[in-house]
Amino acid sequence: MKELLPGIFTWSVLSEPHGYDFNGTLLVHPDGNLCIDPVDPSPDVLEELARFSVSRILITNRNHTRGARRVQEKTGAAIAIHSADAAYAEGQGVEVGATLAVGERIGPLEVIACPGKSPGEVALYDASRRLLIVGDAVIGNPPAGLSLLREKVMDDPGLLRASVRKLLALDFDAIVVGDGESIVAGARKCLEQLVASFSG
């Protein structure tokens, strides 16, 4: 794992079909460490997660269960996902122990609605760190930029674009992405540029 920002650790697995990394994130916090959208961890990463101790595993959308079951088995942490995506996630073999409610606070994070890719897509916002964590709402591709996934994998492209526009109401400077490269400074400007490219 590498420390992307103070108290924010990530590890990555290259997705060759996509041509960019899939990322897992660990947020260290006194109230309990949070593992977000864990990609399949190597044995070394799995041991690191166990040493840190994970209190909860947060999944931002139905397609990001990825390595959650292995992390859960190693750490004993409960998996949480929005109720609208929970059934699909359980169908992928994960045991969902809790649901994420929009507006809920988990440690330093606020759960933000971001539907469109899937009905239960959420973002996680840490106002004190001016940090936004996203799953499939936007991706960090090309490097140092943001984009959307292909429309054919979205449930409702128009709704997703509207959700992404609303993220600009938040005060953030860094964005940690589940797919692609995270942006540790100037991320708001990158999101503004993406939103300006929307045609509708």
C-alpha positions in Angstrom: 0.0 0.0 0.0 1.1 3.6 -0.5 0.1 6.7 1.4 -1.7 8.9 -1.1 -2.5 11.6 1.4 -2.0 11.8 5.2 -4.0 8.9 6.6 -5.2 7.8 3.2 -3.6 4.6 1.8 -4.3 2.9 -1.5 -3.4 -0.2 -3.4 -4.1 -1.0 -7.0 -4.6 -3.8 -9.5 -4.2 -3.1 -13.2 -7.3 -3.8 -15.3 -5.8 -4.7 -18.6 -9.1 -4.6 -20.6 -9.6 -1.0 -19.3 -6.0 0.1 -19.5 -6.0 1.7 -16.0 -5.8 0.7 -12.4 -8.6 -0.4 -10.1 -8.0 0.9 -6.6 -8.8 0.1 -3.0 -8.6 2.7 -0.2 -7.9 2.6 3.5 -8.9 5.7 5.5 -7.2 5.8 9.0 -9.4 7.5 11.6 -9.5 7.4 15.5 -13.1 6.3 15.4 -12.2 3.2 13.3 -10.3 2.6 10.1 -12.5 2.4 6.9 -11.7 0.2 3.9 -13.4 1.5 0.7 -14.0 -0.4 -2.5 -11.2 -2.9 -1.8 -9.7 -4.4 -4.9 -8.3 -8.0 -4.6 -5.4 -7.6 -2.2 -2.1 -9.3 -2.5 -1.1 -11.4 0.6 1.2 -8.5 1.7 -1.6 -6.0 1.4 -4.0 -8.3 3.2 -1.6 -8.6 6.1 -1.2 -4.8 6.2 -5.0 -4.3 6.4 -5.1 -6.8 9.2 -2.3 -4.9 11.1 -4.1 -1.6 10.6 -7.4 -3.2 11.8 -10.5 -2.4 9.7 -13.7 -1.4 11.4 -15.9 -1.3 8.3 -15.8 -2.0 4.6 -17.7 0.6 2.6 -18.8 -0.2 -1.0 -19.8 2.7 -3.2 -21.7 0.8 -5.8 -22.8 -2.7 -6.8 -19.8 -3.4 -9.0 -17.1 -2.6 -6.5 -17.4 -5.7 -4.2 -14.2 -6.8 -5.8 -11.9 -8.0 -2.9 -14.4 -7.2 -0.2 -15.1 -10.8 0.9 -11.3 -11.5 1.3 -10.9 -8.4 3.4 -13.9 -9.2 5.5 -12.7 -12.8 6.1 -9.3 -11.5 7.2 -10.4 -8.5 9.3 -13.9 -9.4 10.5 -15.1 -6.0 9.3 -18.8 -5.7 8.3 -19.6 -4.7 4.7 -21.9 -1.7 4.1 -23.5 -0.7 0.8 -26.6 1.4 -0.2 -29.8 -0.7 0.0 -30.6 -0.1 -3.7 -27.4 -2.0 -4.7 -27.3 -4.5 -1.8 -29.1 -7.4 -3.5 -26.8 -7.3 -6.5 -23.7 -7.2 -4.3 -25.0 -10.2 -2.3 -25.4 -12.0 -5.6 -21.7 -11.5 -6.1 -21.0 -13.5 -3.0 -20.5 -10.8 -0.3 -22.2 -10.7 3.0 -23.8 -7.3 3.4 -24.0 -6.4 7.1 -25.3 -2.9 7.0 -26.7 -0.3 4.5 -25.3 3.1 3.7 -27.9 5.9 4.0 -27.6 9.2 2.2 -26.6 11.9 4.7 -25.2 9.4 7.2 -21.9 10.0 8.8 -19.4 7.2 9.2 -16.3 8.5 11.0 -15.3 11.6 9.1 -17.2 10.6 5.9 -20.7 11.8 4.8 -22.6 9.6 2.4 -23.5 11.5 -0.7 -26.1 10.3 -3.2 -24.7 9.8 -6.7 -27.1 7.6 -8.6 -27.0 6.9 -12.4 -24.4 4.3 -13.0 -26.4 2.2 -10.5 -29.3 3.3 -8.3 -27.3 2.9 -5.1 -24.1 4.6 -6.2 -22.7 6.9 -3.5 -19.7 9.2 -3.0 -18.0 9.7 0.4 -17.1 13.2 1.5 -14.7 14.3 4.2 -15.2 18.0 4.6 -12.4 18.5 7.1 -9.8 17.1 4.6 -11.6 18.6 1.6 -11.6 15.1 0.2 -14.1 13.3 -2.1 -14.0 9.5 -2.6 -15.9 8.1 -5.6 -16.5 4.7 -7.0 -18.0 4.6 -10.5 -19.5 8.2 -10.5 -16.3 9.4 -12.3 -13.0 7.8 -13.1 -9.5 9.1 -13.1 -8.7 8.6 -16.7 -6.9 10.1 -18.5 -4.3 10.7 -15.8 -4.7 14.1 -14.1 -8.2 14.3 -15.5 -11.7 12.9 -14.9 -14.2 11.2 -17.2 -17.3 9.1 -17.1 -17.6 5.4 -17.9 -19.1 4.3 -21.2 -22.9 5.0 -21.3 -23.6 1.3 -22.1 -22.6 0.4 -18.5 -24.8 3.1 -16.9 -28.4 2.5 -15.8 -29.3 6.2 -16.4 -26.6 8.4 -18.1 -28.6 11.6 -17.7 -29.2 10.9 -14.0 -25.5 10.2 -13.5 -24.5 13.5 -15.2 -26.9 15.3 -12.9 -25.5 13.6 -9.9 -21.9 14.5 -10.9 -23.0 18.2 -11.4 -24.3 18.2 -7.8 -20.9 17.1 -6.5 -19.7 20.6 -7.4 -21.7 21.9 -4.4 -19.1 20.3 -2.1 -15.8 21.9 -1.1 -13.0 19.5 -2.1 -9.5 19.7 -3.5 -8.6 16.0 -3.7 -10.5 13.1 -5.2 -9.8 9.5 -4.6 -11.1 7.3 -7.4 -11.9 3.6 -7.5 -10.9 3.5 -11.2 -7.9 5.3 -12.7 -5.6 7.8 -11.0 -6.6 9.8 -8.0 -6.0 13.6 -8.0 -4.5 14.9 -4.7 -4.8 18.6 -5.5 -6.9 20.7 -8.0 -9.5 18.0 -8.3 -12.4 20.4 -8.2 -11.2 22.2 -11.3 -10.9 18.8 -13.1 -14.5 18.0 -12.2 -15.7 21.5 -13.4 -14.0 20.7 -16.7 -15.8 17.4 -16.9 -19.2 18.9 -16.1 -18.6 21.7 -18.7 -18.3 19.0 -21.3 -21.8 17.5 -20.7 -24.2 18.3 -23.4 -27.3 17.7 -21.4 
